[in-house]
């Protein structure tokens, strides 16, 4: 599955398994401070939920969020509703959403997500001042089994996950329900690479005493019940159901004999202690009085934690993977730095941790033992020096709509090394930072104009470190190919007709025939790579020379002075495929002034 790595904040819940630390061993059931039945007869997914943790959340603040809602295959879910506080937005065709000035709290924010055909979920965060980037994976609401009311039944998954039903059910108003019951059953394995994206909230909870806790998960189960019309129903709280959680082999040596059960409140956005489970062989078994997400977890006191990553020049390292674990944890958890190089989350208090930074090929570029921490901590900053084939990369560019104006409501998607990064476009410009890893030096970019629902299409590029300037991308759904360039601040854009030919000596030419902005470029090579300006159609072996005399003819170029233009040939496809090229640099005119020029082309190869 393709991994989504958002370009700014992905707040991380560090689901860490510890074998040498002190747990809170007073595993007592809920003492009644939290009424999980509310007034709906047992459903906890309504707006009547009441919790105690808001005393720890701090003052209300406004924050921006950019995220993506995806399915279990990593595909964006269109039309999902994302809500926090009084703000609600829907996702676009790529599953992407943006919230501006959403009201959250200083130490807690929760985005609840609903979508037709999927299990309701959401993501909790420790908000930062930068744009908070969120990835939320929804489980498909596929029916596991259909049972009947009045009959005790067992529903199981192949991995041993099991729910034993008494046969007594209630509708959404708390009234007895009779009829068929569709059971939607899922198991969330703590060893899964997708656990951080798919689990609701973060591993942040309210214990039976009303205190905040960090959770160490030993397995999660999601159960939804629906009638034949798709309406949610639940079990009668007076007739509990039994859940059986299979235990991952890596946890069998550290699993306690009894463990608290925690249910997720999808209105409050955190877990609430409610009962306990007993270890029986290789599974935990416990009774529950209602259905939602359920979790077998050991609790720890919690601390807020932030750190910042910088490159050797002091620039923030954005979009960089940070892993935190204990020395003997089988399941470390991850976060990704925001545009300020910062990543924040909640961690267990009083425990030594290992912080590791990785490139996108999984190679470690930094590792250190940190902590233990017993208070809110800002750690670092940490300076990362790439090496061993890794390199700091910065990708910049402009994004215009089809009228040639800067896009003010849009985003870019960078696809590199099997991961996708999404960044919001600000006033028509964007900057993407990441750590690349050899030998992967190519990537693609697609720019989406949300306001006009248009796209640039996916275009291939090659890194030219330390800064890869992509020039100007343009979004035009109806435009299959284009050439754009800017000279001394004046922009030109040509879409049709665009022609290209294969040169007799190799290479190619590209030209647009519009009378007002005639464009002509010639290359002596088709090898992907970086080249500099040349003054002839044919070039010596191993070089590329581009002719742009017609492009520059009205600029009074002094051809006796150096022309410092660099060209990056990113794609040279087969006939019918694309030629993708960017260029940027300067020339000197007859007055001695240095004139900037940059541009790009995305044209179909004709022959």
RODO-2510 file (C-alpha; in nm, 4 decimals, decimal comma):
residues 607
     n   res          X          Y          Z
     1     x     0,0000     0,0000     0,0000
     2     x     0,1242     0,3466    -0,0770
     3     x     0,1982     0,5448     0,2374
     4     x     0,0791     0,8990     0,2763
     5     x     0,3344     1,1260     0,4416
     6     x     0,1919     1,4686     0,4963
     7     x     0,4197     1,7656     0,4543
     8     x     0,3538     1,9325     0,7830
     9     x     0,2311     1,8124     1,1196
    10     x     0,1244     1,4525     1,1657
    11     x     0,0725     1,4341     1,5429
    12     x     0,1802     1,0992     1,6686
    13     x     0,0403     0,8718     1,9361
    14     x     0,3375     0,6618     2,0385
    15     x     0,1975     0,3159     2,0955
    16     x     0,4966     0,1722     2,2780
    17     x     0,5237    -0,1681     2,4446
    18     x     0,7462    -0,1663     2,7533
    19     x     0,8748    -0,4730     2,9342
    20     x     1,0928    -0,3058     3,1941
    21     x     0,8733    -0,0226     3,3219
    22     x     0,6148     0,0392     3,5935
    23     x     0,2544     0,0122     3,4818
    24     x    -0,0464     0,1420     3,6736
    25     x    -0,1398    -0,1922     3,8238
    26     x    -0,4665    -0,0938     3,9933
    27     x    -0,6753    -0,2193     3,7008
    28     x    -1,0220    -0,1398     3,8394
    29     x    -1,3409    -0,1118     3,6343
    30     x    -1,5070     0,2208     3,5675
    31     x    -1,6312     0,3635     3,8987
    32     x    -1,9339     0,5364     3,7506
    33     x    -1,7909     0,8839     3,7041
    34     x    -1,8458     0,8452     3,3300
    35     x    -2,1959     0,7313     3,2335
    36     x    -2,1323     0,5310     2,9176
    37     x    -2,5046     0,4611     2,8708
    38     x    -2,6032     0,8311     2,8417
    39     x    -2,9695     0,8599     2,7440
    40     x    -2,9553     0,6432     2,4349
    41     x    -2,9552     0,3074     2,6054
    42     x    -2,5883     0,2303     2,5457
    43     x    -2,4690     0,4050     2,2309
    44     x    -2,1650     0,6238     2,3009
    45     x    -2,1499     0,7862     1,9568
    46     x    -2,3907     1,0701     2,0177
    47     x    -2,3573     1,4320     2,1221
    48     x    -2,4515     1,3605     2,4876
    49     x    -2,1045     1,2303     2,5769
    50     x    -1,9532     1,3880     2,8875
    51     x    -1,5877     1,3511     2,9877
    52     x    -1,3491     1,4861     3,2496
    53     x    -1,0338     1,5416     3,0446
    54     x    -1,1244     1,8863     2,9162
    55     x    -0,9686     2,0230     3,2362
    56     x    -0,6300     1,9264     3,0881
    57     x    -0,6900     2,0693     2,7397
    58     x    -0,6078     2,4366     2,7968
    59     x    -0,7637     2,7405     2,6330
    60     x    -0,9415     2,7396     2,2986
    61     x    -0,7264     2,8425     2,0021
    62     x    -0,7580     2,8587     1,6217
    63     x    -0,5514     2,6212     1,4103
    64     x    -0,5321     2,5137     1,0440
    65     x    -0,5591     2,1508     0,9327
    66     x    -0,4736     1,9854     0,6022
    67     x    -0,5273     1,6132     0,5698
    68     x    -0,6407     1,3156     0,3727
    69     x    -0,9028     1,0505     0,4439
    70     x    -0,8088     0,7166     0,2877
    71     x    -0,9443     0,3640     0,2687
    72     x    -0,7616     0,0449     0,3662
    73     x    -0,5852     0,0368     0,0268
    74     x    -0,4534     0,3903     0,0632
    75     x    -0,6996     0,5443    -0,1831
    76     x    -0,8559     0,8814    -0,1056
    77     x    -1,2215     0,8792     0,0031
    78     x    -1,4234     1,1539    -0,1652
    79     x    -1,7113     1,3204     0,0154
    80     x    -1,6094     1,2229     0,3688
    81     x    -1,7281     1,4728     0,6318
    82     x    -1,4602     1,6008     0,8704
    83     x    -1,5759     1,7910     1,1794
    84     x    -1,4040     1,9633     1,4700
    85     x    -1,5883     2,2032     1,6975
    86     x    -1,8205     2,4128     1,4834
    87     x    -1,6229     2,3559     1,1627
    88     x    -1,7180     2,0863     0,9121
    89     x    -1,5751     2,0306     0,5639
    90     x    -1,5901     1,7525     0,3052
    91     x    -1,3037     1,5837     0,1253
    92     x    -1,2364     1,6355    -0,2459
    93     x    -1,1933     1,3647    -0,5100
    94     x    -0,8508     1,2781    -0,3642
    95     x    -0,9853     1,2538    -0,0101
    96     x    -0,8059     1,5784     0,0820
    97     x    -0,9549     1,8408     0,3137
    98     x    -0,8467     2,1791     0,4499
    99     x    -0,9736     2,3584     0,7622
   100     x    -0,8735     2,7170     0,8286
   101     x    -0,9009     2,8742     1,1756
   102     x    -1,0723     2,5708     1,3261
   103     x    -1,1376     2,5954     1,7017
   104     x    -0,9452     2,3403     1,9095
   105     x    -0,7688     2,3462     2,2475
   106     x    -0,4039     2,4152     2,3237
   107     x    -0,3333     2,0552     2,4247
   108     x    -0,6018     1,8636     2,2368
   109     x    -0,7842     1,8713     1,9064
   110     x    -1,0121     1,6056     1,7592
   111     x    -1,1343     1,5638     1,4004
   112     x    -1,4321     1,3276     1,3670
   113     x    -1,4814     1,1650     1,0250
   114     x    -1,7891     1,0019     0,8742
   115     x    -1,8321     0,8613     0,5245
   116     x    -2,0978     0,6490     0,3597
   117     x    -1,9905     0,2850     0,3519
   118     x    -1,7228     0,3244     0,6223
   119     x    -1,6899     0,2900     0,9989
   120     x    -1,6952     0,6268     1,1795
   121     x    -1,3531     0,7247     1,3159
   122     x    -1,1340     1,0305     1,3692
   123     x    -0,7958     1,1607     1,4727
   124     x    -0,6889     1,3368     1,7922
   125     x    -0,3885     1,5684     1,7913
   126     x    -0,1685     1,7900     2,0018
   127     x    -0,2026     2,0986     1,7774
   128     x     0,1002     2,3002     1,6674
   129     x     0,1132     2,6552     1,5367
   130     x     0,1913     2,5359     1,1838
   131     x    -0,0590     2,3777     0,9489
   132     x    -0,1507     2,0501     1,1169
   133     x    -0,1433     1,7604     0,8707
   134     x    -0,3631     1,4607     0,9432
   135     x    -0,3987     1,1156     0,7862
   136     x    -0,7111     0,9164     0,8713
   137     x    -0,7779     0,5651     0,7430
   138     x    -1,1373     0,4445     0,7551
   139     x    -1,2389     0,0805     0,7763
   140     x    -1,4881    -0,0372     0,5165
   141     x    -1,8283    -0,1145     0,6667
   142     x    -1,8332    -0,4612     0,5126
   143     x    -2,0796    -0,6954     0,6791
   144     x    -1,8989    -0,9849     0,8480
   145     x    -2,2155    -1,1775     0,9308
   146     x    -2,5920    -1,1328     0,9616
   147     x    -2,7581    -1,2665     1,2766
   148     x    -3,1082    -1,2586     1,4254
   149     x    -3,2385    -1,0997     1,7427
   150     x    -3,3506    -1,3327     2,0200
   151     x    -3,0799    -1,5876     1,9376
   152     x    -2,7337    -1,6126     2,0968
   153     x    -2,4764    -1,6118     1,8160
   154     x    -2,0991    -1,6038     1,7664
   155     x    -1,9270    -1,4004     1,4920
   156     x    -1,5565    -1,4624     1,4238
   157     x    -1,2685    -1,3539     1,2005
   158     x    -1,0055    -1,5946     1,0627
   159     x    -0,7388    -1,4614     1,3031
   160     x    -0,9432    -1,5638     1,6076
   161     x    -1,1178    -1,2339     1,6784
   162     x    -1,4593    -1,3208     1,8174
   163     x    -1,7761    -1,1582     1,9509
   164     x    -2,0362    -1,3623     2,1383
   165     x    -2,3813    -1,2005     2,1204
   166     x    -2,6676    -1,2671     2,3626
   167     x    -2,9371    -1,1802     2,1046
   168     x    -3,0784    -0,8752     2,2885
   169     x    -3,0548    -0,5449     2,0988
   170     x    -3,1778    -0,1840     2,1160
   171     x    -3,2341     0,0777     1,8486
   172     x    -3,0861     0,4296     1,8408
   173     x    -3,3574     0,5536     2,0796
   174     x    -3,2902     0,2804     2,3346
   175     x    -3,6008     0,0775     2,2504
   176     x    -3,5881    -0,3046     2,2138
   177     x    -3,5077    -0,4116     1,8575
   178     x    -3,6261    -0,7248     1,6761
   179     x    -3,5112    -0,8399     1,3357
   180     x    -3,1938    -0,9151     1,1472
   181     x    -2,8633    -0,7633     1,2617
   182     x    -2,5679    -0,6931     1,0321
   183     x    -2,2409    -0,7319     1,2250
   184     x    -1,9355    -0,5331     1,1075
   185     x    -1,6330    -0,6753     1,2891
   186     x    -1,2675    -0,5657     1,2566
   187     x    -0,9471    -0,6372     1,4472
   188     x    -0,6714    -0,3745     1,4671
   189     x    -0,3380    -0,5500     1,5155
   190     x    -0,0816    -0,3366     1,7075
   191     x     0,1865    -0,4887     1,4811
   192     x     0,0228    -0,3505     1,1656
   193     x     0,2075    -0,0763     0,9763
   194     x    -0,1282     0,1000     0,9408
   195     x    -0,2213     0,1030     1,3096
   196     x    -0,1373     0,4722     1,3604
   197     x    -0,3579     0,5744     1,0681
   198     x    -0,6543     0,3457     1,1318
   199     x    -0,6963     0,3566     1,5101
   200     x    -0,9333     0,6315     1,6266
   201     x    -0,8139     0,9270     1,8328
   202     x    -0,4672     0,8626     1,9661
   203     x    -0,3677     0,6423     2,2565
   204     x    -0,4884     0,9056     2,5011
   205     x    -0,7454     0,8112     2,7621
   206     x    -0,9431     0,8855     3,0754
   207     x    -0,9024     0,6239     3,3471
   208     x    -1,1601     0,5187     3,6069
   209     x    -1,0465     0,8009     3,8386
   210     x    -1,0923     1,0676     3,5715
   211     x    -0,7181     1,1178     3,5124
   212     x    -0,5463     1,1403     3,1726
   213     x    -0,3449     0,8371     3,0681
   214     x    -0,1258     0,7177     2,7819
   215     x    -0,2140     0,3682     2,6588
   216     x    -0,0009     0,0706     2,5603
   217     x    -0,2208    -0,1307     2,3251
   218     x    -0,2387    -0,5079     2,3177
   219     x    -0,5099    -0,5164     2,0497
   220     x    -0,8254    -0,3387     1,9341
   221     x    -1,1630    -0,4571     1,8086
   222     x    -1,4245    -0,2514     1,6248
   223     x    -1,7862    -0,3683     1,6262
   224     x    -2,0777    -0,1941     1,4559
   225     x    -2,4315    -0,3295     1,4398
   226     x    -2,6892    -0,2162     1,1826
   227     x    -3,0432    -0,3094     1,0967
   228     x    -3,1536    -0,4095     0,7478
   229     x    -3,1981    -0,0395     0,6543
   230     x    -2,8467     0,0512     0,7616
   231     x    -2,9465     0,2249     1,0858
   232     x    -2,7074     0,1788     1,3784
   233     x    -2,8268    -0,0392     1,6641
   234     x    -2,6503    -0,1718     1,9729
   235     x    -2,6639    -0,4507     2,2253
   236     x    -2,8894    -0,4212     2,5282
   237     x    -2,6577    -0,2969     2,8084
   238     x    -2,8294    -0,5433     3,0439
   239     x    -2,7151    -0,8336     2,8222
   240     x    -2,3364    -0,7884     2,7780
   241     x    -2,1449    -0,9325     2,4862
   242     x    -1,8127    -1,1149     2,5117
   243     x    -1,5126    -1,0015     2,3067
   244     x    -1,2065    -1,2172     2,2401
   245     x    -0,8871    -1,0355     2,1326
   246     x    -0,6110    -1,2509     1,9750
   247     x    -0,2699    -1,1662     2,1237
   248     x     0,0210    -1,0992     1,8894
   249     x     0,3052    -1,3516     1,9542
   250     x     0,5487    -1,0634     2,0195
   251     x     0,3368    -0,9583     2,3197
   252     x     0,2794    -1,2942     2,4849
   253     x     0,5838    -1,2637     2,7097
   254     x     0,4858    -0,9215     2,8470
   255     x     0,1052    -0,9379     2,8547
   256     x    -0,0396    -0,8992     3,2077
   257     x    -0,2905    -1,1546     3,3351
   258     x    -0,5625    -0,8890     3,3559
   259     x    -0,5813    -0,5627     3,1666
   260     x    -0,8264    -0,2710     3,1549
   261     x    -1,0737    -0,2428     2,8689
   262     x    -1,1187     0,0980     2,7073
   263     x    -1,3933     0,2104     2,4709
   264     x    -1,3489     0,4959     2,2260
   265     x    -1,5929     0,7849     2,2495
   266     x    -1,6125     0,9181     1,8935
   267     x    -1,7629     1,2477     2,0106
   268     x    -1,5102     1,3278     2,2844
   269     x    -1,2221     1,1887     2,0776
   270     x    -1,0473     0,9788     2,3437
   271     x    -1,0618     0,6393     2,5157
   272     x    -1,2495     0,5785     2,8431
   273     x    -1,1790     0,2954     3,0867
   274     x    -1,4734     0,0583     3,1075
   275     x    -1,4167    -0,2894     3,2526
   276     x    -1,1297    -0,5354     3,2205
   277     x    -1,0196    -0,8394     3,0220
   278     x    -0,8502    -1,1601     3,1366
   279     x    -0,5668    -1,3378     2,9566
   280     x    -0,6802    -1,6866     2,8558
   281     x    -0,4097    -1,8690     2,6629
   282     x    -0,3193    -1,6505     2,3645
   283     x    -0,6198    -1,4172     2,3835
   284     x    -0,7798    -1,1571     2,6070
   285     x    -1,1449    -1,2108     2,6995
   286     x    -1,3780    -0,9451     2,8383
   287     x    -1,7437    -0,8409     2,8578
   288     x    -1,8766    -0,5128     2,7160
   289     x    -2,2150    -0,3423     2,7534
   290     x    -2,2109    -0,1503     2,4243
   291     x    -2,0209    -0,1496     2,0967
   292     x    -1,7669     0,0926     1,9507
   293     x    -1,3917     0,0537     1,9193
   294     x    -1,2619    -0,1481     2,2162
   295     x    -0,9006    -0,1630     2,3288
   296     x    -0,6970    -0,3830     2,5665
   297     x    -0,4415    -0,1420     2,7133
   298     x    -0,2021    -0,0885     3,0004
   299     x    -0,2132     0,2780     3,1138
   300     x     0,0738     0,5160     3,1932
   301     x     0,0909     0,8758     3,3139
   302     x     0,1200     1,1049     3,0116
   303     x     0,3427     1,3973     2,9091
   304     x     0,3328     1,6347     2,6118
   305     x     0,6450     1,6122     2,3958
   306     x     0,7759     1,8164     2,1014
   307     x     1,1036     1,8170     1,9111
   308     x     1,2396     2,0024     1,6076
   309     x     1,4710     1,8751     1,3322
   310     x     1,7166     2,1038     1,1499
   311     x     1,9603     2,0487     0,8649
   312     x     2,3281     2,1511     0,9074
   313     x     2,2463     2,5023     0,7824
   314     x     1,9770     2,5496     1,0467
   315     x     1,6836     2,5079     0,8053
   316     x     1,3844     2,3105     0,9341
   317     x     1,3704     1,9515     0,8106
   318     x     1,0089     1,9114     0,7114
   319     x     0,8313     1,5939     0,6084
   320     x     1,0851     1,3797     0,7966
   321     x     0,9972     1,0507     0,9644
   322     x     1,0551     1,0367     1,3419
   323     x     1,0239     0,7080     1,5335
   324     x     1,0010     0,6733     1,9119
   325     x     1,0245     0,3427     2,0955
   326     x     1,1679     0,1806     2,4059
   327     x     1,4844    -0,0295     2,3617
   328     x     1,2811    -0,3503     2,3751
   329     x     0,9541    -0,2531     2,2097
   330     x     0,8327    -0,4692     1,9210
   331     x     0,6024    -0,1949     1,7881
   332     x     0,7493     0,1582     1,7678
   333     x     0,5294     0,4480     1,6565
   334     x     0,5941     0,7321     1,4161
   335     x     0,5424     1,0992     1,3433
   336     x     0,6316     1,3331     1,0565
   337     x     0,7699     1,6852     1,1021
   338     x     0,5736     1,9928     0,9950
   339     x     0,6869     2,2954     0,7907
   340     x     0,8717     2,4247     1,0995
   341     x     1,0581     2,0940     1,1371
   342     x     0,8477     2,0188     1,4467
   343     x     0,6656     1,7054     1,5567
   344     x     0,4568     1,6783     1,8747
   345     x     0,2607     1,4145     2,0596
   346     x     0,1825     1,2530     2,3925
   347     x     0,4296     1,0056     2,5435
   348     x     0,4366     0,7936     2,8601
   349     x     0,5921     0,9648     3,1604
   350     x     0,9089     0,8493     3,3357
   351     x     1,0405     0,6063     3,0728
   352     x     1,3621     0,6202     2,8687
   353     x     1,2893     0,6235     2,4948
   354     x     1,4816     0,5866     2,1703
   355     x     1,4315     0,8572     1,9060
   356     x     1,5242     0,7630     1,5500
   357     x     1,5102     0,9658     1,2278
   358     x     1,4833     0,7798     0,8976
   359     x     1,4990     0,8643     0,5286
   360     x     1,2258     0,7377     0,2996
   361     x     1,4112     0,4195     0,2177
   362     x     1,4042     0,3199     0,5848
   363     x     1,7693     0,4061     0,6540
   364     x     1,8437     0,5548     0,9961
   365     x     2,0146     0,8970     0,9784
   366     x     1,9945     0,9700     1,3530
   367     x     1,9339     0,7673     1,6692
   368     x     1,9609     0,8614     2,0379
   369     x     1,8241     0,7585     2,3772
   370     x     1,6171     1,0381     2,5313
   371     x     1,4370     1,0874     2,8615
   372     x     1,2897     0,9831     3,0891
   373     x     1,0574     1,2858     3,0974
   374     x     0,8277     1,3701     3,3870
   375     x     0,6893     1,7022     3,2618
   376     x     0,5900     1,8720     2,9371
   377     x     0,9084     1,8699     2,7286
   378     x     1,0440     2,0561     2,4269
   379     x     1,3473     1,8540     2,3223
   380     x     1,6239     1,9728     2,0936
   381     x     1,6432     2,1079     1,8309
   382     x     1,8181     1,8115     1,6720
   383     x     2,0580     1,8729     1,3825
   384     x     2,0478     1,5978     1,1199
   385     x     2,3438     1,5544     0,8857
   386     x     2,2452     1,3352     0,5901
   387     x     2,5070     1,0916     0,4667
   388     x     2,5575     0,7493     0,3158
   389     x     2,3621     0,8273     0,0008
   390     x     2,0994     1,0478     0,1678
   391     x     2,0596     1,4167     0,0864
   392     x     1,8447     1,7093     0,1958
   393     x     1,6133     1,8111    -0,0880
   394     x     1,4030     2,1225    -0,1339
   395     x     1,1401     2,1351    -0,4091
   396     x     0,9921     2,4762    -0,4853
   397     x     0,7657     2,6217    -0,7490
   398     x     0,4701     2,8345    -0,8468
   399     x     0,1173     2,7148    -0,9220
   400     x    -0,1145     2,9089    -1,1531
   401     x    -0,4676     2,8416    -1,2639
   402     x    -0,5685     2,8136    -1,6283
   403     x    -0,6039     3,1920    -1,6503
   404     x    -0,2432     3,2380    -1,5473
   405     x    -0,3248     3,3704    -1,1987
   406     x    -0,1693     3,2311    -0,8775
   407     x    -0,3775     2,9567    -0,7151
   408     x    -0,4926     3,0595    -0,3676
   409     x    -0,6909     2,7460    -0,2804
   410     x    -0,5009     2,4378    -0,3836
   411     x    -0,2332     2,1849    -0,2981
   412     x     0,0477     1,9835    -0,4515
   413     x     0,1034     1,6083    -0,4248
   414     x     0,4655     1,4932    -0,4379
   415     x     0,5138     1,1200    -0,4998
   416     x     0,8581     0,9906    -0,4012
   417     x     0,9948     0,6476    -0,3063
   418     x     0,6467     0,4984    -0,2685
   419     x     0,5246     0,7765    -0,0406
   420     x     0,2986     1,0726    -0,1086
   421     x     0,3350     1,4174     0,0448
   422     x     0,0636     1,6817     0,0322
   423     x     0,1340     2,0523     0,0818
   424     x    -0,1066     2,3438     0,0760
   425     x    -0,0320     2,6134    -0,1818
   426     x     0,0046     2,9608    -0,0320
   427     x    -0,0481     3,2562    -0,2713
   428     x     0,0516     3,0407    -0,5659
   429     x     0,3789     2,9102    -0,4196
   430     x     0,4894     2,5964    -0,2373
   431     x     0,8029     2,4463    -0,0827
   432     x     0,8562     2,0765    -0,0095
   433     x     1,1501     1,9540     0,2013
   434     x     1,2516     1,5920     0,2438
   435     x     1,5508     1,3619     0,2825
   436     x     1,6113     1,1588    -0,0316
   437     x     1,7966     0,8304    -0,0494
   438     x     2,0177     0,6917    -0,3247
   439     x     1,9627     0,5701    -0,5878
   440     x     1,6048     0,7128    -0,5904
   441     x     1,6379     1,0598    -0,7460
   442     x     1,3150     1,0943    -0,9416
   443     x     0,9715     1,2021    -0,8247
   444     x     0,6400     1,3216    -0,9631
   445     x     0,4298     1,6267    -0,8804
   446     x     0,0615     1,6940    -0,9356
   447     x    -0,0928     2,0310    -0,8500
   448     x    -0,4657     2,0566    -0,7768
   449     x    -0,6672     2,3789    -0,7975
   450     x    -0,9450     2,3144    -0,5448
   451     x    -1,1495     2,6245    -0,6286
   452     x    -1,1768     2,5369    -0,9986
   453     x    -1,1453     2,1575    -0,9607
   454     x    -0,8604     2,1451    -1,2117
   455     x    -0,5255     1,9721    -1,2088
   456     x    -0,1841     2,0007    -1,3687
   457     x    -0,1695     1,6267    -1,4195
   458     x     0,1165     1,4173    -1,2826
   459     x     0,4563     1,5350    -1,4091
   460     x     0,7936     1,3615    -1,3613
   461     x     1,1030     1,5383    -1,2282
   462     x     1,4584     1,4660    -1,1132
   463     x     1,6149     1,6163    -0,8008
   464     x     1,8762     1,8879    -0,8634
   465     x     2,0044     1,9374    -0,5056
   466     x     2,0031     2,1317    -0,2924
   467     x     1,7054     2,3146    -0,4518
   468     x     1,4869     2,1807    -0,7326
   469     x     1,2880     2,4679    -0,8824
   470     x     0,9943     2,3359    -1,0824
   471     x     0,9073     2,6725    -1,2296
   472     x     0,5341     2,7283    -1,2776
   473     x     0,2793     2,4481    -1,2845
   474     x    -0,0558     2,5231    -1,4457
   475     x    -0,3893     2,3534    -1,3811
   476     x    -0,6089     2,3095    -1,6877
   477     x    -0,8256     2,0000    -1,7086
   478     x    -0,8866     2,0477    -2,0810
   479     x    -0,5218     2,1120    -2,1623
   480     x    -0,3276     1,7971    -2,2483
   481     x     0,0022     1,9815    -2,2998
   482     x     0,1461     2,3252    -2,2365
   483     x     0,4571     2,5431    -2,2317
   484     x     0,4924     2,8258    -1,9807
   485     x     0,7752     3,0678    -1,9162
   486     x     0,8414     3,3891    -1,7264
   487     x     1,0940     3,6552    -1,8329
   488     x     1,1723     3,9412    -1,5943
   489     x     0,8377     3,8964    -1,4201
   490     x     0,6247     3,8711    -1,7375
   491     x     0,4507     3,5343    -1,7739
   492     x     0,3710     3,3566    -2,1029
   493     x     0,1557     3,0478    -2,1480
   494     x     0,1001     2,8448    -2,4642
   495     x    -0,1245     2,5414    -2,5026
   496     x    -0,1931     2,4904    -2,8732
   497     x    -0,0706     2,4142    -3,1214
   498     x     0,2533     2,2647    -2,9833
   499     x     0,4742     2,0591    -3,2119
   500     x     0,7931     1,8619    -3,1670
   501     x     1,0236     1,6706    -3,3980
   502     x     1,3116     1,4296    -3,3618
   503     x     1,6341     1,5897    -3,4871
   504     x     1,8228     1,4124    -3,7609
   505     x     2,1311     1,3930    -3,5407
   506     x     1,9323     1,2851    -3,2331
   507     x     1,7577     1,5034    -2,9788
   508     x     1,4374     1,6975    -3,0384
   509     x     1,2809     2,0367    -3,0985
   510     x     0,9668     2,1839    -2,9435
   511     x     0,7827     2,4874    -3,0737
   512     x     0,4522     2,6666    -3,0253
   513     x     0,3075     2,8420    -3,3282
   514     x     0,1000     3,1147    -3,1632
   515     x     0,1954     3,4383    -3,3381
   516     x     0,2082     3,6523    -3,0255
   517     x     0,4371     3,4305    -2,8166
   518     x     0,6344     3,2157    -3,0585
   519     x     0,8401     2,9594    -2,8629
   520     x     1,1207     2,7443    -3,0013
   521     x     1,3598     2,5140    -2,8168
   522     x     1,6078     2,2637    -2,9536
   523     x     1,7983     1,9881    -2,7784
   524     x     2,0799     1,7683    -2,9033
   525     x     2,0126     1,4964    -2,6431
   526     x     1,7249     1,2928    -2,5002
   527     x     1,9033     1,1559    -2,1934
   528     x     1,7341     1,2556    -1,8683
   529     x     1,9447     1,4904    -1,6607
   530     x     2,0702     1,8443    -1,6053
   531     x     2,2181     2,0576    -1,8868
   532     x     2,3275     2,4138    -1,9453
   533     x     2,2761     2,6674    -2,2236
   534     x     2,4396     2,6096    -2,5630
   535     x     2,4641     2,8147    -2,8781
   536     x     2,4127     2,5508    -3,1430
   537     x     2,1523     2,2966    -3,2418
   538     x     2,4033     2,0127    -3,2353
   539     x     2,6181     1,9650    -2,9277
   540     x     2,9304     1,7707    -2,8396
   541     x     2,8661     1,4239    -2,6960
   542     x     2,7600     1,4274    -2,3322
   543     x     2,6105     1,7762    -2,3373
   544     x     2,2801     1,9389    -2,4267
   545     x     2,2316     2,2687    -2,5998
   546     x     1,9010     2,4492    -2,6173
   547     x     1,8134     2,7237    -2,8630
   548     x     1,5732     2,9856    -2,7317
   549     x     1,6629     3,2786    -2,9583
   550     x     1,3024     3,3388    -3,0555
   551     x     1,1974     3,3318    -2,6917
   552     x     1,4621     3,5896    -2,6045
   553     x     1,4657     3,7934    -2,9259
   554     x     1,2458     4,0710    -2,7867
   555     x     1,4628     4,0981    -2,4747
   556     x     1,7693     4,2584    -2,6396
   557     x     1,9946     3,9789    -2,5213
   558     x     2,3670     4,0499    -2,5263
   559     x     2,4859     3,7193    -2,6700
   560     x     2,8471     3,8189    -2,6014
   561     x     2,7728     3,7814    -2,2304
   562     x     2,7243     3,4510    -2,0465
   563     x     2,3753     3,3027    -2,0552
   564     x     2,3371     3,1097    -1,7311
   565     x     2,0337     2,8903    -1,7897
   566     x     2,0084     2,5380    -1,6515
   567     x     1,7739     2,2835    -1,8072
   568     x     1,6368     1,9730    -1,6383
   569     x     1,5017     1,7046    -1,8735
   570     x     1,2755     1,4990    -1,6475
   571     x     1,0934     1,2772    -1,8956
   572     x     1,1307     1,1775    -2,2602
   573     x     0,8534     0,9310    -2,3229
   574     x     0,7707     0,7215    -2,6256
   575     x     0,5643     0,8640    -2,9104
   576     x     0,2362     0,9657    -2,7471
   577     x     0,4072     1,0000    -2,4101
   578     x     0,5315     1,3208    -2,2505
   579     x     0,8420     1,5350    -2,2732
   580     x     0,8785     1,7103    -1,9360
   581     x     1,1411     1,9809    -1,8971
   582     x     1,2068     2,2754    -1,6651
   583     x     1,4567     2,5585    -1,6984
   584     x     1,5700     2,8528    -1,4892
   585     x     1,8526     3,1043    -1,4885
   586     x     1,9569     3,4503    -1,6066
   587     x     2,0886     3,6371    -1,9109
   588     x     2,2256     3,9887    -1,9630
   589     x     2,0524     4,2371    -2,1917
   590     x     2,2126     4,5153    -2,3979
   591     x     2,1834     4,7612    -2,1082
   592     x     2,3880     4,5337    -1,8835
   593     x     2,0913     4,4337    -1,6680
   594     x     2,0665     4,0766    -1,5438
   595     x     1,7266     3,9320    -1,6423
   596     x     1,5755     3,6231    -1,4702
   597     x     1,3999     3,3559    -1,6778
   598     x     1,2302     3,0285    -1,5850
   599     x     0,9744     2,7953    -1,7344
   600     x     0,8550     2,4425    -1,7938
   601     x     0,6992     2,2272    -2,0622
   602     x     0,4668     1,9277    -2,0483
   603     x     0,4189     1,8307    -2,4132
   604     x     0,3178     1,5154    -2,5959
   605     x     0,5910     1,3619    -2,8092
   606     x     0,4736     1,3593    -3,1715
   607     x     0,7406     1,1442    -3,3394
***
